[in-house]
Amino acid sequence: VESTCARTECLGSRPRPGTAPACVHSSAVTKMQPAPPVLGQVNPQFQQIGKAFVDHYYNIFDSSRQGLQPLYQGESMLTFEDSQFQGMQPIMQKLTTLPFQTVKHIPKTVDCQPGINGAIVVFVTGQLAVDGNVTTPLMFSQTFTLVPTADKTNWWILNDIFRLNYG
């Protein structure tokens, strides 16, 4: 398909045989570009839901990590530092065997964005007071992808990425 553009900066540009048009304004190029992804229904309360989730998650994590189990599904994936865990049981095994007795998450920032098909992406930065050490807390960042349940009454964690921040 040969097509030339009528724009001044592109006048006279013709593709070589067997190549895509040289001009990005050409109708042939426009027809070849994929359609933008359909986001589905965006939840207008994504900020409030994301922030409420963070409070809920860290309250459970800090008091009884076993209580996090309903938030993970078979499709869930956790990246914890350099290790990855797929599925509810491997994730819970990791979270319940972390080498400390007590922890207190102190979120400093919580940023939320709507995702595809009603999902919510949540990015958290903050401090961890491990085993009562509040004078030199560890810095952390964590990202969640929250997905609504089929009946849209609750949320589960599809992706969970945790990293300690050094230096």
Secondary structure, DSSP 8 states (H G I E B T S, - for coil): ------SGGGTT----TTS--S-TTSHHHHHHS----------TTHHHHHHHHHHHHHHHHHH-GGGGGGGEEEEEEEEETTEEEESHHHHHHHHHT-S-S-EEEEEEEEEEEE-GGG-EEEEEEEEEEETT--SS-EEEEEEEEEEE-TTSSSEEEEEEEEEEE--
